[in-house]
Amino acid sequence: MRIFLTGATGFVGHHVAKALAAEGADLRMLVRKTSNLNNLEGIPGETVAGDLARPESFAPALEGCDAVVHVAADYRLWIRDPDTMYRANVDGTRDLLKLAREAKVRRVVYTSSVATMHFRTDGIVINEDTPVSLADMVGHYKRSKFMAEQQAIAAAQDGQQVIILNPTTPIGPNDAKPTPTGRIFVDFLNRKFPAYVDTGLNLVDVAEVARMHVTALTMGQPGRRYILGGENLTLKQILDKMSGITGIPSPTTKIPFAIAATYAFFEEWITGRIRGKEPRATLEEVRMGRKKMFASSARAQQELGFRILPVYPAMRAAIDWFRANGYAPQDLTNRQS
């Protein structure tokens, strides 16, 4: 099967590329001219230079493909020019779906995000049928992903075979950028996590997320959304698990959201706007943190054979990778086996 894959140089996309190649897929991987190709080492396939913001740059590469797997996205919780995020996530998805139709590509797997769901402050577990609207989205990343997902849903309603996957918070090795979640790990490993807020995430093994991209090509129902999640954990539980793996003390101070918001406000202005660097905390993160992002993957389990795996091995693999690649000191004292 010849597959046009976007996002292969990124964290999730790297693992998707590996999973597809292991199944014998003939890969055409879209990369930007400025992309670091280290994550593609050892993955057989052809690279196509192009940019989602310029669809004409890669349109010919879709000819002869059996499927498109669209993983690429601009995933940041702080950005100086939000328009670039909407162009990449919304316009890029719309244009790619259009090109796939014109090239008569049979199926499309679109990697959305659990960020498009409507979470609650009381920690109730949500699913794909929980009512949601654009007004529920906090920040540019969530809004752009929600709008992009609506493009995929509309295409499916018009007859295009589009399957939508909604990973929660993938964890594992090769998070080179790193993602906002990866930065939590890096900050913890560098002992820059002195306190925590009362929030929660669903952590999922990135390898299982990648496996579902392969499965969805044949088993996914067009127009369906599938949450791909693992363990629902509070931030404190996540930090405690990292402490158990590394021996680094877990923070014991819980700070109110008002204090976190004040800190984030000054970080955005001083570090972000004045110094021109990415702030360590943003108001968007604090606002998102008020809701525990707990989700059910029952639909993916029933229809795709998704497995809810213990997150400990993926967390340990992520920590080992960050240390081995210079993101944090290689201090292995008090480490659990």
C-alpha positions in Angstrom: 0.0 0.0 0.0 1.4 3.4 -1.0 0.8 6.0 1.7 1.3 9.7 1.7 2.3 10.6 5.3 2.5 14.1 6.9 4.3 14.8 10.1 6.8 12.0 10.0 9.6 14.1 11.5 7.5 14.9 14.5 7.0 12.8 17.7 3.8 10.9 16.9 4.5 11.0 13.2 7.9 9.3 13.7 6.2 6.4 15.5 3.4 6.2 12.9 6.0 6.0 10.1 7.8 3.2 11.9 4.6 1.3 12.4 3.5 1.7 8.8 7.0 0.7 7.5 6.9 -2.4 9.7 3.7 -3.5 7.9 5.4 -3.1 4.5 3.9 0.2 3.5 5.4 2.2 0.6 5.9 5.6 2.3 5.9 9.0 0.7 6.7 11.4 3.6 6.1 15.1 3.4 8.9 17.1 4.9 9.7 20.8 4.9 13.0 22.0 3.5 14.0 23.1 7.0 13.0 19.9 8.7 15.4 17.9 10.8 15.3 14.4 9.3 17.0 12.6 12.2 13.7 11.0 13.2 13.5 9.4 9.8 16.7 7.5 10.2 16.2 3.8 9.5 12.6 4.3 8.2 12.4 3.2 4.5 10.5 5.5 2.2 10.6 8.5 0.0 10.7 12.1 1.2 8.8 14.9 -0.5 9.8 18.5 0.1 6.8 20.7 0.6 4.7 22.7 3.0 1.0 22.3 4.0 0.7 26.1 3.6 1.6 25.7 -0.1 -0.4 22.7 -1.3 0.9 23.1 -4.9 4.3 22.1 -3.5 3.3 18.5 -2.9 0.2 17.9 -4.9 1.9 15.7 -7.5 3.1 13.3 -4.8 -0.5 12.2 -4.0 -0.9 10.6 -7.4 -0.9 6.9 -7.2 -1.3 6.8 -3.4 -3.8 4.4 -1.8 -4.2 6.4 1.4 -3.2 9.6 3.2 -2.2 9.6 6.9 -2.3 13.2 8.1 -0.4 13.5 11.4 1.3 16.9 10.9 0.1 19.8 13.1 1.4 22.9 14.7 1.3 21.9 18.4 2.3 24.8 20.6 0.6 26.4 23.6 2.2 29.8 22.9 2.7 31.4 19.6 3.5 35.0 18.6 1.5 34.9 15.4 -1.6 32.7 15.8 -2.5 33.0 12.1 0.3 30.7 11.2 -1.2 28.0 13.4 -4.6 28.3 11.8 -3.0 28.2 8.3 -1.2 25.0 9.2 -3.8 23.2 11.1 -7.1 24.3 9.5 -6.2 25.4 6.0 -3.6 22.7 5.6 -6.1 20.0 6.6 -8.8 21.4 4.3 -6.4 21.6 1.3 -4.9 18.2 1.9 -8.4 16.6 1.9 -9.2 18.4 -1.3 -6.0 17.2 -3.0 -6.7 13.6 -1.8 -10.1 13.7 -3.4 -8.7 15.1 -6.7 -6.0 12.4 -6.7 -8.7 9.7 -6.0 -6.9 8.6 -2.9 -9.1 5.9 -1.4 -8.8 6.5 2.4 -7.6 9.2 4.7 -6.7 8.8 8.4 -6.6 12.2 10.1 -4.8 12.6 13.4 -6.9 15.0 15.5 -6.5 15.4 19.2 -8.5 14.8 22.4 -8.1 18.6 22.8 -11.2 18.9 20.5 -13.4 17.3 23.2 -15.4 19.1 25.9 -13.7 18.4 29.3 -15.2 19.2 32.7 -13.8 20.7 35.9 -15.2 17.9 38.0 -13.1 15.2 36.2 -16.0 13.3 34.7 -14.7 10.9 32.0 -15.9 12.0 28.5 -16.2 10.2 25.2 -16.7 11.0 21.5 -20.4 11.6 22.0 -20.0 14.3 24.7 -21.5 17.5 23.3 -18.9 20.1 22.3 -18.7 23.3 20.3 -16.0 25.8 19.3 -17.0 28.0 22.3 -15.7 25.2 24.6 -12.2 25.4 23.1 -9.5 27.2 25.2 -6.7 28.8 23.2 -5.5 28.8 19.7 -4.2 25.3 19.5 -7.5 23.8 20.7 -9.5 26.1 18.5 -7.4 25.3 15.4 -7.6 21.6 16.0 -11.3 21.7 16.5 -11.8 23.7 13.3 -9.5 21.3 11.4 -11.5 18.3 12.7 -14.7 19.9 11.5 -13.1 20.0 8.0 -12.5 16.2 8.3 -16.0 15.5 9.5 -17.5 17.6 6.7 -15.4 15.8 4.1 -16.6 12.4 5.5 -20.2 13.6 5.4 -19.7 14.4 1.7 -18.6 10.9 1.0 -14.8 11.0 1.5 -13.5 8.0 3.5 -12.0 9.9 6.4 -11.3 8.3 9.7 -10.5 10.6 12.7 -8.2 9.5 15.5 -8.1 11.5 18.8 -5.0 10.7 20.8 -5.0 11.9 24.4 -1.4 12.7 25.6 1.1 10.4 23.9 4.2 9.5 25.9 7.4 7.7 24.7 10.8 8.2 23.2 11.8 10.5 20.3 9.9 13.5 21.5 12.7 15.7 20.0 11.1 19.1 19.9 9.8 18.4 22.7 6.0 18.7 22.8 4.4 20.6 25.7 3.9 17.3 27.5 7.5 16.3 26.9 8.6 19.6 28.5 6.9 18.5 31.7 9.2 15.5 31.7 12.3 17.6 30.8 11.5 20.2 33.5 11.0 17.5 36.1 14.3 15.7 35.1 16.1 19.1 35.4 14.5 19.7 38.8 12.6 22.7 37.6 9.2 21.6 38.8 8.9 23.0 42.3 5.1 22.9 42.6 1.9 21.6 40.8 -1.7 22.5 40.2 -4.7 20.3 40.6 -5.2 19.1 37.1 -5.3 15.8 35.3 -4.3 14.2 32.0 -4.8 10.9 30.2 -1.4 9.5 29.2 -1.1 7.0 26.4 1.8 4.9 25.0 2.7 6.5 21.7 3.5 3.1 20.2 -0.1 2.0 20.7 -1.3 5.3 19.1 0.9 4.5 16.1 -0.4 1.0 15.8 -4.0 2.4 15.6 -3.0 4.4 12.6 -2.2 1.2 10.8 -5.4 -0.5 12.0 -7.6 2.5 11.1 -6.6 2.2 7.5 -8.6 -1.0 7.2 -10.9 -1.1 10.2 -11.9 2.5 10.9 -15.4 3.6 10.0 -15.4 6.8 7.8 -16.7 9.8 9.7 -16.1 8.2 13.1 -13.9 9.7 15.8 -11.8 7.4 18.0 -10.3 8.5 21.3 -7.0 6.8 21.9 -6.2 7.0 25.6 -4.4 5.2 28.4 -4.4 6.0 32.1 -6.4 8.9 33.6 -4.0 10.5 36.1 -3.7 13.7 38.1 -0.6 15.8 37.5 0.5 14.9 41.0 0.2 11.2 40.2 2.2 11.7 37.0 5.0 13.5 39.0 4.9 10.8 41.6 5.4 8.1 38.9 8.3 10.0 37.5 9.8 10.3 41.0 9.5 6.5 41.4 11.4 5.9 38.1 14.1 8.5 38.7 14.5 9.0 42.4 14.0 12.7 41.9 11.7 14.1 44.7 8.1 14.8 43.6 6.9 18.3 44.4 4.7 18.5 47.5 3.4 22.1 47.1 0.1 22.6 45.4 -0.5 26.1 44.2 -3.9 27.7 43.5 -4.8 28.5 39.9 -4.9 32.2 40.6 -1.2 32.2 41.5 -0.4 30.0 38.5 -2.2 32.4 36.3 -0.3 35.4 37.7 3.0 33.7 37.1 1.9 32.7 33.6 0.8 36.3 32.8 4.3 37.7 33.7 6.0 34.8 31.9 4.1 35.6 28.7 4.9 39.3 28.8 8.5 39.2 30.0 9.8 36.0 28.5 7.5 35.8 25.5 6.8 39.4 24.3 9.8 41.3 25.7 12.6 38.7 25.4 11.1 36.9 22.4 11.5 33.4 23.9 9.0 30.7 24.6 7.6 31.2 28.1 7.8 28.3 30.6 4.1 28.7 31.4 1.2 30.3 29.6 -2.3 31.5 30.5 -3.6 29.0 28.0 -2.0 26.2 29.9 -3.4 27.4 33.2 -6.9 27.8 31.7 -6.7 24.3 30.2 -5.5 23.0 33.5 -8.8 23.9 35.2 -10.3 20.9 33.5 -9.2 17.4 34.0 -8.7 15.8 30.6 -10.0 12.4 31.5 -11.4 10.3 28.6 -12.8 6.9 27.6 -11.4 4.8 24.7 -14.2 2.3 24.8 -15.1 2.9 21.1 -11.6 2.3 19.9 -11.3 -0.8 22.0 -14.5 -2.2 20.6 -14.1 -1.2 16.9 -10.3 -1.1 16.4 -8.9 -3.5 19.0 -7.2 -0.6 20.8 -5.3 -1.7 24.0 -5.2 0.4 27.1 -1.7 -0.2 28.3 0.0 0.7 31.6 1.8 4.0 31.0 4.8 3.2 33.3 6.9 1.6 30.5 6.2 4.5 28.1 7.1 7.0 30.8 10.3 5.2 31.5 11.2 5.0 27.8 10.6 8.8 27.5 12.8 9.5 30.5 15.6 7.2 29.2 15.4 8.9 25.8 15.5 12.5 27.2 18.5 11.6 29.3 20.4 9.7 26.5 19.9 12.6 24.1 21.1 15.4 26.4 17.8 17.0 27.5 18.6 16.1 31.2 21.4 14.7 33.3 22.0 11.0 33.2 21.5 10.5 36.9 20.4 6.9 37.4 20.7 6.8 41.3 17.7 5.3 43.1 16.2 4.2 39.9 13.5 1.4 40.0 13.8 -1.6 37.7 
